[in-house]
């Protein structure tokens, strides 16, 4: 009989609860750790039961300093982004897990100690994943399958948009009064539209790669900031991206659009593929259309719940570890997205296009 997998979660906020529920659904044991006792109480009495209908007494709740003598197979880091790298490095040293999942964005835009974590994880043989769950979702996987066929004659351009007013985030976190109470209100801490909605950047990179168009190498971006005594964040992020093959596309992210629009379109020579996330409540859609054959039009709808996203993500990680598979949410892919995030901020601040030099490693020296 296979031993039950054990999970340690750092952070009792929204993402920590999502991951705890997903892990428990898969039959794994779960312990949640936080620095704040009120956060642990909130998890047990409010967040978890209000989302999932009950509190699971099998979940352990601990303060970070509690001495829990237990080995963990997997560690999930759901703290604010400015603590991700520190927590992950300490976890490799103390917990010695098989794998770590770090929530997105992987770190702060300055990439502080990102290369250190990458090298340390490789040295210790710990596989690290980054929480860009959209790229392993069912609908995005079908989009990728169509894209890899190349029966539409090759890509011309690719657009991805994640335009979503972040009021929904604060509805899910009623103990926060607004962006000023969290990292979300500060771009340097990983907040703002470029960091918080970086699923769009990650999806663009993934689809460009699947479509045979290489890595992002040149970025021209423009951001609209909200800056006052309480906050400093970008509310709109517009990025034009060119890859090392000369392929061009665009990513738009914002925290102001209502209703939400999460969308991707790959325009090819002989047609297009379109992805619509949550076009109706609980439904994604993928459209495949050929302009050569008017009868070659396919529309597929995928029903899901919010917990399904995380359950599928954890199943993906478990399968990658079991079969030693490559993953689109590997640390390498997550850090490539961080380089793109840094390039966007740098381009906007300098008022010019910038280039990404991957040979410089995962540091701010990679942006020139």
C-alpha positions in Angstrom: 0.0 0.0 0.0 1.3 3.4 -1.0 2.2 5.7 2.0 0.0 8.8 2.4 1.8 11.9 1.1 2.4 14.7 3.6 2.2 18.4 2.9 3.5 21.5 4.8 1.9 24.8 3.8 3.5 28.1 4.7 0.7 30.7 4.9 -2.9 30.5 6.1 -4.3 33.0 3.6 -6.4 32.4 0.5 -3.9 30.4 -1.5 -3.0 28.3 1.5 -6.6 27.3 2.0 -7.0 26.4 -1.7 -3.9 24.2 -1.7 -4.9 22.6 1.6 -8.3 21.6 0.2 -6.8 20.3 -3.0 -4.2 18.2 -1.1 -6.9 16.8 1.2 -9.1 16.0 -1.8 -6.2 13.9 -3.1 -6.0 12.1 0.3 -2.8 13.7 1.5 -2.1 14.8 5.1 -1.9 18.6 5.5 -0.4 21.0 8.1 -0.7 24.7 7.7 1.8 27.1 9.4 1.5 30.8 9.8 3.2 33.6 11.9 -0.2 34.9 12.9 -2.5 33.0 15.2 -5.5 35.1 14.0 -4.8 33.8 10.5 -5.0 30.2 11.7 -8.3 30.9 13.5 -9.7 32.6 10.4 -8.8 29.5 8.4 -10.6 27.2 10.7 -13.6 29.3 11.5 -14.2 31.3 8.3 -12.2 30.8 5.1 -12.1 27.0 4.8 -15.7 26.2 5.9 -17.2 29.0 3.9 -15.5 27.9 0.7 -15.8 24.1 1.1 -18.8 23.7 3.4 -17.0 22.2 6.4 -13.8 22.4 8.4 -11.5 19.4 8.0 -10.3 18.3 11.4 -7.5 16.3 9.8 -5.7 19.6 8.9 -3.1 20.6 11.4 -2.8 24.3 12.3 0.5 25.5 13.7 2.3 28.7 14.5 5.6 29.0 12.5 7.7 28.5 15.6 5.9 25.4 16.8 8.1 22.4 17.0 6.4 19.7 14.9 8.5 16.6 14.5 7.3 15.4 11.1 8.7 14.8 7.7 7.0 16.3 4.7 7.0 15.1 1.1 5.8 18.4 -0.4 6.0 22.0 0.8 3.8 24.7 -0.5 4.8 28.4 -0.1 1.7 30.6 0.1 3.2 33.7 1.8 3.4 37.2 0.2 5.9 37.2 -2.7 8.5 39.2 -0.8 8.9 36.2 1.5 8.8 33.4 -1.1 12.5 33.0 -1.7 13.5 33.2 2.0 10.8 30.7 3.0 11.7 28.3 0.2 15.5 28.3 0.9 14.8 27.7 4.6 12.4 24.9 3.8 15.0 23.1 1.7 17.4 23.3 4.6 14.9 22.4 7.4 12.1 20.4 5.8 14.1 18.6 3.1 11.1 17.9 1.0 11.0 16.2 -2.4 9.4 19.2 -3.9 8.3 22.8 -3.3 5.5 24.7 -4.9 5.9 28.5 -4.7 2.9 30.6 -5.4 3.1 33.2 -8.2 4.8 35.6 -8.7 7.8 33.6 -7.8 9.5 36.6 -6.1 9.8 40.4 -6.1 10.6 42.1 -9.4 14.2 42.8 -8.3 14.8 38.9 -8.3 16.5 39.2 -5.0 18.2 35.8 -4.2 16.2 34.1 -7.0 19.4 32.7 -8.5 20.5 31.6 -5.1 17.3 29.6 -4.5 17.6 28.1 -8.0 21.1 26.9 -7.5 20.5 25.6 -4.0 17.4 23.6 -5.1 19.4 22.0 -7.9 22.3 21.2 -5.5 19.9 19.5 -3.0 17.9 17.7 -5.7 14.6 19.4 -4.7 12.3 20.1 -7.6 10.6 23.5 -7.4 7.4 24.4 -9.2 5.7 27.8 -9.5 1.9 28.3 -9.1 0.9 29.3 -12.7 -1.9 26.8 -12.6 -3.6 28.1 -15.8 -1.0 26.5 -18.1 -1.8 23.1 -16.8 -5.5 23.6 -16.7 -7.6 21.4 -19.0 -8.7 24.2 -21.4 -5.2 25.7 -21.8 -3.8 22.2 -22.3 -6.2 21.7 -25.2 -5.2 25.1 -26.6 -1.6 24.0 -26.5 -2.4 20.7 -28.2 -4.0 22.5 -31.1 -1.1 24.9 -31.3 1.5 22.2 -31.4 -0.1 20.6 -34.4 0.7 23.5 -36.7 -2.0 22.6 -39.1 -3.1 26.2 -39.3 0.1 27.1 -41.1 2.2 28.6 -38.4 1.8 31.4 -36.0 1.7 35.1 -37.0 1.0 36.7 -33.6 -0.2 35.9 -30.1 -2.2 38.0 -27.7 -3.1 37.3 -24.0 -5.2 39.4 -21.7 -5.9 39.1 -18.0 -8.0 42.1 -17.3 -9.7 41.7 -13.9 -10.8 44.2 -11.3 -9.3 43.1 -8.1 -12.4 43.7 -6.0 -12.9 39.9 -6.1 -9.6 39.4 -4.3 -10.7 41.7 -1.5 -14.1 40.0 -1.3 -12.1 36.7 -0.7 -10.0 38.5 1.9 -12.6 40.6 3.9 -10.1 41.2 6.6 -8.3 43.5 4.2 -9.6 47.0 3.6 -7.8 47.4 0.2 -4.5 47.2 -1.6 -2.8 49.3 1.0 -3.2 46.5 3.6 -1.2 44.0 1.5 1.6 43.5 -0.9 -0.9 44.0 -3.7 -0.7 47.7 -3.4 3.1 47.8 -3.9 4.7 46.8 -7.2 8.1 46.4 -5.6 6.7 43.7 -3.3 5.2 41.7 -6.2 1.8 43.4 -6.3 0.2 45.6 -9.0 -1.2 44.3 -12.3 2.2 43.1 -13.7 2.9 40.8 -10.7 -0.6 39.8 -9.5 -2.0 39.0 -13.0 1.3 37.6 -14.3 -0.6 34.4 -15.3 -1.0 36.2 -18.6 2.7 36.7 -19.1 3.4 33.1 -18.1 0.7 31.9 -20.5 2.1 34.0 -23.4 5.5 32.5 -22.8 4.2 29.0 -22.6 2.1 29.3 -25.8 4.9 31.0 -27.8 7.2 28.2 -26.8 4.7 25.5 -27.7 4.1 27.2 -31.0 7.8 27.0 -31.8 8.5 30.7 -31.4 11.3 30.6 -28.8 11.8 32.8 -25.7 10.9 36.4 -25.0 14.0 38.4 -25.7 12.8 42.0 -26.3 10.1 44.0 -24.4 8.5 47.4 -24.8 6.1 48.2 -22.1 4.0 51.0 -20.7 2.4 51.1 -17.3 -0.1 53.3 -15.5 0.7 53.7 -11.8 -1.3 54.6 -8.8 1.0 56.4 -6.4 0.1 58.2 -3.2 1.0 58.1 0.5 -0.7 54.7 0.9 0.1 52.7 -2.3 2.5 52.4 -5.2 1.3 50.0 -7.9 0.6 49.7 -11.6 -3.1 49.3 -12.4 -2.6 48.8 -16.1 0.3 47.0 -17.8 0.7 46.9 -21.6 3.6 44.9 -23.0 4.8 44.2 -26.6 7.0 41.2 -26.7 9.4 39.9 -29.3 11.1 36.5 -29.1 14.5 35.4 -30.1 13.0 34.1 -33.4 11.5 37.5 -34.2 8.0 36.5 -33.3 5.9 39.4 -31.9 2.9 39.5 -29.6 1.2 41.4 -26.8 0.1 41.0 -23.2 -2.4 43.2 -21.4 -3.0 43.0 -17.6 -4.9 45.3 -15.4 -6.8 45.4 -12.0 -9.6 47.7 -13.2 -11.7 45.8 -15.8 -15.2 44.8 -15.0 -16.5 42.3 -16.0 -13.3 40.2 -16.1 -11.7 39.2 -19.4 -9.2 36.4 -19.4 -8.5 35.6 -23.0 -5.8 34.4 -25.4 -5.8 34.3 -29.2 -3.2 32.7 -31.5 -3.5 34.1 -35.0 -2.0 31.8 -37.6 -1.7 31.9 -41.4 -4.7 29.6 -42.0 -6.9 30.4 -39.0 -6.8 31.0 -35.3 -7.2 29.4 -31.8 -8.9 31.3 -29.0 -9.1 30.6 -25.3 -11.7 32.2 -23.0 -11.4 31.6 -19.3 -14.6 31.6 -17.3 -16.6 33.0 -20.2 -19.5 31.8 -18.2 -19.4 31.0 -14.5 -17.5 27.8 -14.1 -16.8 27.3 -17.8 -13.8 27.8 -20.1 -13.9 27.7 -23.9 -11.5 26.9 -26.6 -12.3 27.8 -30.3 -10.3 26.3 -33.2 -11.1 27.9 -36.6 -9.7 27.4 -40.1 -10.1 30.0 -42.7 -9.3 27.4 -45.4 -12.2 25.1 -44.6 -15.3 26.8 -43.2 -16.5 23.5 -41.9 -13.3 23.1 -39.8 -14.6 25.0 -36.7 -14.5 23.5 -33.3 -15.8 24.9 -30.0 -15.0 23.0 -26.8 -16.4 23.9 -23.4 -14.8 22.8 -20.1 -16.7 22.9 -16.9 -14.7 23.4 -13.7 -14.8 24.8 -10.2 -12.2 27.0 -8.5 -11.0 24.1 -6.4 -10.6 22.0 -9.6 -7.7 24.4 -10.7 -5.6 23.5 -7.7 -6.5 19.8 -7.6 -5.4 19.5 -11.2 -2.2 21.5 -10.4 -1.3 19.1 -7.6 -2.0 16.0 -9.6 0.3 17.5 -12.3 3.1 18.0 -9.8 2.7 14.5 -8.4 2.8 12.9 -11.8 5.9 14.9 -12.8 7.7 13.7 -9.8 6.5 10.1 -10.1 7.5 9.9 -13.8 10.3 12.4 -13.8 8.6 14.6 -16.4 9.4 18.1 -17.5 6.8 20.7 -16.5 5.5 24.0 -17.8 5.3 25.2 -14.2 8.9 24.3 -13.4 11.1 26.8 -11.6 12.9 27.6 -14.8 9.6 28.6 -16.5 8.6 30.6 -13.4 11.9 32.5 -13.3 11.6 33.2 -17.0 8.3 34.9 -16.2 10.1 36.9 -13.5 12.7 38.1 -16.0 9.8 39.2 -18.2 8.2 41.0 -15.3 11.5 42.8 -14.5 11.9 43.7 -18.2 8.4 45.2 -18.2 9.1 47.5 -15.2 12.5 48.4 -16.6 11.2 49.3 -20.0 8.4 51.4 -18.6 10.7 53.3 -16.3 13.4 53.9 -18.9 11.0 54.7 -21.7 12.6 52.4 -24.2 12.6 48.7 -25.2 14.9 46.4 -23.2 16.4 43.0 -23.9 16.5 39.8 -21.8 19.9 38.1 -21.6 19.3 34.5 -20.3 23.0 33.8 -20.1 23.2 36.3 -17.2 21.2 34.0 -15.0 18.1 34.9 -12.9 19.3 38.3 -11.8 18.6 41.9 -12.7 21.8 41.9 -14.7 19.8 39.9 -17.3 17.9 43.0 -18.4 19.8 45.4 -20.6 
